[in-house]
Amino acid sequence: MPTLSDRTASLSESAIRKLDALVAARQNVSFYRVNIGQPDVATPAPMLQAIREFQAEVLRYGPASGLPACRQAAARYHSAWSAGLGPEHVAVTTGGSEALIYAFAVACDPGDEILAPEPFYTNYQGFACTVGAKVVPVPTSLQDGFALPSDAVLEASLTPRTRAVVFANPGNPTGAVYPRADLERLTAFCQKHGLLIISDEVYRRIYFQDPPASILEIPEARQRSICIDSMSKTWSACGLRLGFLISHNLEIMQAVERLGQSRLGPQPLAQAAAIAALELGDAHYVETRALYKERIDTLLEALSEIPGLSVHRPAGAFYLMVQLPVPDTEAFARFLAQDFAHEGESIVVAPGGGFFTDPERGKDLIRLAAVLEPAKLRRAAELLKLGLEAYRARIE
Ligand SMILES: Cc1ncc(COP(=O)(O)O)c(C=O)c1O
Protein backbone atom coordinates (compact mmCIF):
# COMPACT_ATOMS: atom_id res chain seq x y z
CA MET A 1 0.00 0.00 0.00
CA PRO A 2 1.24 3.53 -0.68
CA THR A 3 1.71 5.82 2.30
CA LEU A 4 -0.81 8.66 2.23
CA SER A 5 -0.48 12.10 3.78
CA ASP A 6 -1.24 12.61 7.46
CA ARG A 7 -2.96 15.87 6.70
CA THR A 8 -5.71 14.33 4.57
CA ALA A 9 -6.10 11.40 6.97
CA SER A 10 -6.78 13.81 9.84
CA LEU A 11 -9.31 15.90 7.87
CA SER A 12 -12.81 15.12 9.10
CA GLU A 13 -15.70 14.53 6.73
CA SER A 14 -17.93 17.56 6.01
CA ALA A 15 -20.55 17.94 8.75
CA ILE A 16 -23.00 19.08 6.14
CA ARG A 17 -22.59 16.13 3.82
CA LYS A 18 -21.90 13.27 6.20
CA LEU A 19 -25.58 12.38 6.69
CA ASP A 20 -26.15 12.00 2.96
CA ALA A 21 -25.45 8.26 2.87
CA LEU A 22 -28.00 7.61 5.65
CA VAL A 23 -30.60 9.73 3.89
CA ALA A 24 -29.98 8.05 0.52
CA ALA A 25 -30.51 4.64 2.12
CA ARG A 26 -34.06 5.50 3.31
CA GLN A 27 -35.89 5.65 0.03
CA ASN A 28 -39.38 5.39 1.55
CA VAL A 29 -38.96 8.61 3.58
CA SER A 30 -39.01 12.07 2.03
CA PHE A 31 -36.63 14.51 3.66
CA TYR A 32 -36.72 18.28 4.17
CA ARG A 33 -33.10 19.14 3.49
CA VAL A 34 -32.29 22.14 5.61
CA ASN A 35 -28.73 20.93 6.27
CA ILE A 36 -27.12 22.39 3.16
CA GLY A 37 -27.07 25.85 1.58
CA GLN A 38 -28.65 24.70 -1.67
CA PRO A 39 -31.56 27.11 -2.35
CA ASP A 40 -34.66 25.88 -4.19
CA VAL A 41 -34.82 29.34 -5.83
CA ALA A 42 -34.79 29.49 -9.66
CA THR A 43 -31.54 30.73 -11.19
CA PRO A 44 -32.26 34.10 -12.91
CA ALA A 45 -33.62 33.59 -16.45
CA PRO A 46 -30.95 35.73 -18.20
CA MET A 47 -28.25 33.41 -16.82
CA LEU A 48 -30.02 30.31 -18.15
CA GLN A 49 -30.56 32.12 -21.45
CA ALA A 50 -26.83 32.92 -21.70
CA ILE A 51 -26.06 29.22 -21.26
CA ARG A 52 -28.57 28.26 -23.96
CA GLU A 53 -27.17 30.84 -26.34
CA PHE A 54 -23.51 29.98 -25.74
CA GLN A 55 -21.98 29.32 -29.17
CA ALA A 56 -18.74 27.46 -29.67
CA GLU A 57 -17.37 24.96 -32.11
CA VAL A 58 -14.52 24.11 -29.79
CA LEU A 59 -14.87 24.22 -26.00
CA ARG A 60 -11.52 25.93 -25.50
CA TYR A 61 -9.46 26.71 -22.46
CA GLY A 62 -9.88 30.29 -21.38
CA PRO A 63 -7.27 32.55 -19.73
CA ALA A 64 -6.10 31.56 -16.22
CA SER A 65 -7.66 34.56 -14.44
CA GLY A 66 -10.83 34.52 -16.52
CA LEU A 67 -12.16 35.93 -19.79
CA PRO A 68 -11.52 39.70 -20.13
CA ALA A 69 -15.28 40.35 -20.49
CA CYS A 70 -16.05 38.48 -17.28
CA ARG A 71 -13.26 40.19 -15.31
CA GLN A 72 -14.47 43.52 -16.66
CA ALA A 73 -18.10 42.79 -15.66
CA ALA A 74 -17.00 41.76 -12.17
CA ALA A 75 -14.81 44.86 -11.78
CA ARG A 76 -17.75 47.07 -12.81
CA TYR A 77 -20.10 45.30 -10.38
CA HIS A 78 -17.66 45.52 -7.44
CA SER A 79 -16.87 49.16 -8.19
CA ALA A 80 -20.07 49.98 -6.32
CA TRP A 81 -18.03 49.21 -3.17
CA SER A 82 -14.65 50.48 -4.25
CA ALA A 83 -13.71 53.04 -6.87
CA GLY A 84 -10.75 52.29 -9.07
CA LEU A 85 -11.28 48.55 -9.53
CA GLY A 86 -10.30 47.23 -12.95
CA PRO A 87 -10.16 43.77 -14.51
CA GLU A 88 -6.57 43.42 -13.28
CA HIS A 89 -7.96 43.34 -9.71
CA VAL A 90 -10.31 40.40 -10.42
CA ALA A 91 -9.59 36.70 -10.94
CA VAL A 92 -12.40 34.39 -11.99
CA THR A 93 -12.35 31.08 -10.12
CA THR A 94 -14.16 27.75 -9.98
CA GLY A 95 -16.55 28.84 -7.24
CA GLY A 96 -15.82 30.91 -4.18
CA SER A 97 -14.20 27.70 -2.90
CA GLU A 98 -11.29 27.89 -5.33
CA ALA A 99 -10.91 31.61 -4.61
CA LEU A 100 -10.58 30.75 -0.90
CA ILE A 101 -8.00 28.03 -1.59
CA TYR A 102 -5.98 30.55 -3.61
CA ALA A 103 -6.31 33.18 -0.88
CA PHE A 104 -5.07 30.67 1.70
CA ALA A 105 -2.23 29.63 -0.63
CA VAL A 106 -1.19 33.24 -1.17
CA ALA A 107 -1.17 33.87 2.59
CA CYS A 108 0.42 30.68 3.90
CA ASP A 109 3.34 28.33 3.63
CA PRO A 110 2.84 24.85 5.08
CA GLY A 111 2.50 25.08 8.86
CA ASP A 112 1.22 28.67 8.84
CA GLU A 113 -2.02 29.65 10.58
CA ILE A 114 -5.19 31.54 9.71
CA LEU A 115 -7.43 33.01 12.42
CA ALA A 116 -11.18 32.50 12.00
CA PRO A 117 -13.95 33.70 14.31
CA GLU A 118 -15.64 30.45 15.38
CA PRO A 119 -18.11 28.96 14.50
CA PHE A 120 -16.96 29.33 10.88
CA TYR A 121 -17.81 27.93 7.43
CA THR A 122 -16.88 24.32 7.82
CA ASN A 123 -14.89 24.04 4.56
CA TYR A 124 -12.27 26.58 5.69
CA GLN A 125 -10.58 23.60 7.36
CA GLY A 126 -10.58 21.62 4.10
CA PHE A 127 -9.18 24.59 2.15
CA ALA A 128 -6.45 25.07 4.78
CA CYS A 129 -5.63 21.35 4.59
CA THR A 130 -5.20 21.63 0.81
CA VAL A 131 -2.41 24.18 1.26
CA GLY A 132 -0.95 22.65 4.43
CA ALA A 133 -2.12 25.53 6.66
CA LYS A 134 -4.15 25.43 9.85
CA VAL A 135 -7.31 27.30 10.89
CA VAL A 136 -7.01 28.67 14.43
CA PRO A 137 -10.39 29.43 16.02
CA VAL A 138 -11.20 32.70 17.78
CA PRO A 139 -14.24 32.18 20.03
CA THR A 140 -17.55 34.05 19.61
CA SER A 141 -20.88 33.31 21.27
CA LEU A 142 -24.53 32.88 20.35
CA GLN A 143 -25.48 35.00 23.39
CA ASP A 144 -23.80 38.14 22.00
CA GLY A 145 -24.92 37.48 18.42
CA PHE A 146 -21.56 36.02 17.31
CA ALA A 147 -20.09 39.55 17.26
CA LEU A 148 -16.53 40.11 16.01
CA PRO A 149 -14.17 39.20 18.88
CA SER A 150 -12.35 42.01 20.70
CA ASP A 151 -8.71 42.75 19.83
CA ALA A 152 -7.66 41.14 23.11
CA VAL A 153 -9.44 37.89 22.18
CA LEU A 154 -7.98 37.98 18.66
CA GLU A 155 -4.52 38.65 20.08
CA ALA A 156 -4.77 35.65 22.38
CA SER A 157 -4.94 33.38 19.31
CA LEU A 158 -1.89 34.89 17.56
CA THR A 159 1.30 32.89 17.18
CA PRO A 160 4.47 33.57 15.17
CA ARG A 161 2.89 31.43 12.40
CA THR A 162 -0.29 33.54 12.04
CA ARG A 163 -0.53 34.93 8.51
CA ALA A 164 -4.18 35.90 7.91
CA VAL A 165 -7.68 36.33 9.28
CA VAL A 166 -10.64 34.80 7.39
CA PHE A 167 -14.30 35.48 8.08
CA ALA A 168 -17.60 35.37 6.23
CA ASN A 169 -19.61 38.59 6.27
CA PRO A 170 -22.55 37.94 6.57
CA GLY A 171 -21.56 34.85 8.49
CA ASN A 172 -22.22 31.25 7.72
CA PRO A 173 -23.31 29.63 10.01
CA THR A 174 -23.81 32.60 12.37
CA GLY A 175 -25.79 35.14 10.31
CA ALA A 176 -23.67 37.85 11.98
CA VAL A 177 -23.13 41.01 9.93
CA TYR A 178 -19.98 43.08 10.52
CA PRO A 179 -20.51 46.81 10.00
CA ARG A 180 -17.84 49.19 8.75
CA ALA A 181 -16.54 49.95 12.26
CA ASP A 182 -15.75 46.25 12.76
CA LEU A 183 -13.83 46.03 9.50
CA GLU A 184 -11.91 49.20 10.36
CA ARG A 185 -10.93 47.72 13.72
CA LEU A 186 -9.96 44.42 12.13
CA THR A 187 -7.92 46.24 9.48
CA ALA A 188 -6.01 48.12 12.18
CA PHE A 189 -5.43 44.83 14.01
CA CYS A 190 -4.11 43.20 10.83
CA GLN A 191 -1.90 46.21 10.06
CA LYS A 192 -0.42 46.01 13.55
CA HIS A 193 0.35 42.30 13.19
CA GLY A 194 1.24 42.15 9.47
CA LEU A 195 -1.70 39.91 8.52
CA LEU A 196 -3.70 39.44 5.33
CA ILE A 197 -7.49 39.95 5.55
CA ILE A 198 -9.62 37.37 3.69
CA SER A 199 -13.17 38.67 3.58
CA ASP A 200 -15.60 36.02 2.36
CA GLU A 201 -18.54 38.01 1.00
CA VAL A 202 -20.53 35.34 -0.81
CA TYR A 203 -23.70 36.41 1.13
CA ARG A 204 -23.04 40.16 0.84
CA ARG A 205 -26.38 40.94 -0.84
CA ILE A 206 -28.46 38.91 1.65
CA TYR A 207 -29.13 40.93 4.82
CA PHE A 208 -32.20 41.93 6.79
CA GLN A 209 -31.37 45.24 8.50
CA ASP A 210 -28.21 47.21 7.73
CA PRO A 211 -26.02 45.92 4.89
CA PRO A 212 -22.67 44.38 5.77
CA ALA A 213 -19.61 46.47 4.99
CA SER A 214 -17.37 45.12 2.25
CA ILE A 215 -13.62 44.99 2.82
CA LEU A 216 -13.44 46.74 -0.57
CA GLU A 217 -14.87 49.86 1.12
CA ILE A 218 -11.99 50.23 3.60
CA PRO A 219 -9.16 52.29 2.02
CA GLU A 220 -6.61 51.19 4.65
CA ALA A 221 -7.31 47.53 3.76
CA ARG A 222 -6.63 47.90 0.04
CA GLN A 223 -3.13 46.48 -0.02
CA ARG A 224 -3.68 43.76 2.58
CA SER A 225 -7.04 42.27 1.72
CA ILE A 226 -8.72 39.76 -0.54
CA CYS A 227 -12.46 39.79 -1.15
CA ILE A 228 -14.24 36.56 -2.14
CA ASP A 229 -17.52 36.49 -4.05
CA SER A 230 -19.55 33.75 -5.71
CA MET A 231 -22.46 33.13 -8.06
CA SER A 232 -23.76 30.37 -5.78
CA LYS A 233 -26.05 32.15 -3.30
CA THR A 234 -27.01 35.66 -4.46
CA TRP A 235 -27.71 34.32 -7.95
CA SER A 236 -28.80 30.83 -6.86
CA ALA A 237 -26.27 29.15 -9.13
CA CYS A 238 -24.40 26.73 -6.86
CA GLY A 239 -23.80 24.28 -9.71
CA LEU A 240 -22.29 26.92 -12.00
CA ARG A 241 -19.06 26.74 -9.95
CA LEU A 242 -18.12 30.32 -10.58
CA GLY A 243 -16.57 32.75 -8.11
CA PHE A 244 -14.27 35.74 -7.86
CA LEU A 245 -11.14 36.71 -6.00
CA ILE A 246 -10.73 40.48 -5.84
CA SER A 247 -7.82 42.51 -4.51
CA HIS A 248 -6.36 45.96 -5.06
CA ASN A 249 -2.94 44.45 -4.37
CA LEU A 250 -1.40 43.58 -7.77
CA GLU A 251 1.31 41.43 -6.20
CA ILE A 252 -1.47 39.25 -4.79
CA MET A 253 -3.20 39.19 -8.18
CA GLN A 254 0.02 38.09 -9.90
CA ALA A 255 0.41 35.24 -7.39
CA VAL A 256 -3.21 34.22 -8.07
CA GLU A 257 -2.54 34.32 -11.83
CA ARG A 258 0.42 31.93 -11.35
CA LEU A 259 -1.69 29.60 -9.22
CA GLY A 260 -4.51 29.77 -11.78
CA GLN A 261 -2.20 28.89 -14.66
CA SER A 262 -1.55 25.48 -13.10
CA ARG A 263 -5.21 24.56 -13.51
CA LEU A 264 -5.36 26.35 -16.88
CA GLY A 265 -8.59 28.37 -16.57
CA PRO A 266 -12.17 28.68 -15.29
CA GLN A 267 -15.02 27.50 -17.57
CA PRO A 268 -15.95 29.92 -20.40
CA LEU A 269 -19.58 28.70 -20.41
CA ALA A 270 -19.99 29.52 -16.72
CA GLN A 271 -18.44 32.93 -17.32
CA ALA A 272 -21.05 33.70 -19.98
CA ALA A 273 -23.74 33.08 -17.35
CA ALA A 274 -21.84 35.17 -14.79
CA ILE A 275 -21.67 38.14 -17.16
CA ALA A 276 -25.47 37.96 -17.53
CA ALA A 277 -25.83 37.77 -13.73
CA LEU A 278 -23.64 40.80 -13.12
CA GLU A 279 -25.77 42.86 -15.50
CA LEU A 280 -29.01 42.25 -13.55
CA GLY A 281 -30.63 45.36 -12.12
CA ASP A 282 -31.23 46.18 -8.45
CA ALA A 283 -34.64 44.50 -8.50
CA HIS A 284 -32.93 41.10 -8.39
CA TYR A 285 -31.15 41.92 -5.12
CA VAL A 286 -34.22 43.49 -3.56
CA GLU A 287 -36.27 40.38 -4.42
CA THR A 288 -33.57 38.02 -3.15
CA ARG A 289 -33.42 39.82 0.19
CA ALA A 290 -37.22 39.85 0.56
CA LEU A 291 -37.40 36.15 -0.25
CA TYR A 292 -34.87 35.16 2.41
CA LYS A 293 -36.32 37.56 4.97
CA GLU A 294 -39.71 35.89 4.62
CA ARG A 295 -38.08 32.48 5.01
CA ILE A 296 -36.02 33.44 8.06
CA ASP A 297 -39.09 35.07 9.69
CA THR A 298 -41.17 31.96 8.95
CA LEU A 299 -38.56 29.63 10.37
CA LEU A 300 -37.99 31.74 13.50
CA GLU A 301 -41.72 31.93 14.16
CA ALA A 302 -42.15 28.17 13.73
CA LEU A 303 -39.15 27.45 15.97
CA SER A 304 -40.53 29.73 18.70
CA GLU A 305 -43.21 27.09 19.25
CA ILE A 306 -40.66 24.46 20.22
CA PRO A 307 -39.84 24.49 23.94
CA GLY A 308 -36.21 24.50 25.12
CA LEU A 309 -34.64 26.04 22.01
CA SER A 310 -32.30 29.00 21.90
CA VAL A 311 -31.96 30.86 18.59
CA HIS A 312 -30.22 34.04 17.52
CA ARG A 313 -31.96 36.15 14.85
CA PRO A 314 -29.51 36.36 11.91
CA ALA A 315 -28.74 39.78 10.45
CA GLY A 316 -27.77 38.28 7.09
CA ALA A 317 -27.14 35.10 5.00
CA PHE A 318 -29.83 32.41 5.35
CA TYR A 319 -28.85 30.19 8.25
CA LEU A 320 -29.93 29.79 11.84
CA MET A 321 -27.76 28.39 14.62
CA VAL A 322 -30.09 26.70 17.08
CA GLN A 323 -29.19 25.47 20.56
CA LEU A 324 -31.06 22.27 21.36
CA PRO A 325 -31.88 20.55 24.66
CA VAL A 326 -30.02 17.34 23.72
CA PRO A 327 -26.57 16.17 24.88
CA ASP A 328 -25.16 15.53 21.39
CA THR A 329 -26.64 17.05 18.24
CA GLU A 330 -24.58 14.78 16.00
CA ALA A 331 -26.34 11.72 17.46
CA PHE A 332 -29.66 13.59 17.19
CA ALA A 333 -29.07 14.47 13.52
CA ARG A 334 -28.20 10.84 12.83
CA PHE A 335 -31.42 9.75 14.58
CA LEU A 336 -33.46 12.09 12.35
CA ALA A 337 -31.77 10.76 9.21
CA GLN A 338 -31.79 7.11 10.15
CA ASP A 339 -34.69 6.32 12.50
CA PHE A 340 -37.27 9.08 12.72
CA ALA A 341 -40.22 9.71 10.40
CA HIS A 342 -43.67 11.26 10.76
CA GLU A 343 -46.19 10.43 8.05
CA GLY A 344 -43.34 9.33 5.80
CA GLU A 345 -41.33 12.52 6.28
CA SER A 346 -38.21 13.58 8.15
CA ILE A 347 -35.67 16.39 8.20
CA VAL A 348 -31.91 16.63 7.62
CA VAL A 349 -30.03 19.13 9.83
CA ALA A 350 -26.33 20.04 10.06
CA PRO A 351 -24.86 19.17 13.47
CA GLY A 352 -23.03 22.15 14.99
CA GLY A 353 -19.76 20.34 15.71
CA GLY A 354 -18.55 20.67 12.12
CA PHE A 355 -18.42 24.44 12.39
CA PHE A 356 -15.83 24.26 15.19
CA THR A 357 -12.22 23.04 15.16
CA ASP A 358 -13.15 21.00 18.24
CA PRO A 359 -16.59 19.45 17.52
CA GLU A 360 -17.25 19.24 21.28
CA ARG A 361 -17.87 23.00 21.27
CA GLY A 362 -20.80 22.69 18.87
CA LYS A 363 -22.36 19.65 20.52
CA ASP A 364 -25.54 21.48 21.58
CA LEU A 365 -26.01 23.32 18.26
CA ILE A 366 -27.47 22.58 14.85
CA ARG A 367 -27.52 24.77 11.75
CA LEU A 368 -30.71 25.15 9.73
CA ALA A 369 -30.65 26.61 6.21
CA ALA A 370 -33.73 28.61 5.12
CA VAL A 371 -33.40 27.33 1.58
CA LEU A 372 -36.94 25.98 1.10
CA GLU A 373 -40.19 27.81 0.50
CA PRO A 374 -42.05 28.99 3.65
CA ALA A 375 -44.67 26.20 3.81
CA LYS A 376 -41.90 23.60 3.63
CA LEU A 377 -39.92 25.39 6.33
CA ARG A 378 -43.01 25.31 8.59
CA ARG A 379 -43.29 21.57 8.07
CA ALA A 380 -39.52 21.16 8.62
CA ALA A 381 -39.84 22.94 11.99
CA GLU A 382 -42.78 20.72 12.92
CA LEU A 383 -40.71 17.65 12.08
CA LEU A 384 -37.87 19.02 14.20
CA LYS A 385 -40.28 19.40 17.14
CA LEU A 386 -41.66 15.87 16.73
CA GLY A 387 -38.18 14.47 16.18
CA LEU A 388 -36.93 16.15 19.36
CA GLU A 389 -39.81 14.68 21.38
CA ALA A 390 -39.17 11.20 19.99
CA TYR A 391 -35.41 11.47 20.56
CA ARG A 392 -35.72 12.71 24.12
CA ALA A 393 -38.20 9.94 24.93
CA ARG A 394 -35.68 7.45 23.57
CA ILE A 395 -32.61 8.70 25.48
CA GLU A 396 -34.26 9.61 28.79
C1 LIG B 1 -19.30 31.29 3.63
C2 LIG B 1 -19.13 30.53 2.37
N1 LIG B 1 -18.02 30.73 1.65
C3 LIG B 1 -17.80 30.06 0.50
C4 LIG B 1 -18.70 29.13 0.04
C5 LIG B 1 -18.38 28.38 -1.22
O1 LIG B 1 -19.12 28.84 -2.26
P1 LIG B 1 -19.00 28.30 -3.76
O2 LIG B 1 -20.22 27.50 -4.04
O3 LIG B 1 -18.94 29.54 -4.57
O4 LIG B 1 -17.74 27.50 -3.89
C6 LIG B 1 -19.87 28.87 0.76
C7 LIG B 1 -20.84 27.87 0.31
O5 LIG B 1 -21.76 27.50 0.99
C8 LIG B 1 -20.09 29.59 1.95
O6 LIG B 1 -21.18 29.41 2.70
The ligand as an ORCA input file, in Angstrom:
! r2SCAN-3c Opt
* xyz 0 1
  C     -19.303     31.294      3.627
  C     -19.127     30.531      2.369
  N     -18.022     30.732      1.645
  C     -17.799     30.062      0.502
  C     -18.700     29.128      0.036
  C     -18.378     28.375     -1.216
  O     -19.124     28.835     -2.262
  P     -18.995     28.299     -3.762
  O     -20.222     27.498     -4.042
  O     -18.935     29.539     -4.565
  O     -17.740     27.496     -3.889
  C     -19.871     28.875      0.756
  C     -20.841     27.871      0.306
  O     -21.757     27.498      0.993
  C     -20.088     29.592      1.954
  O     -21.179     29.406      2.697
*
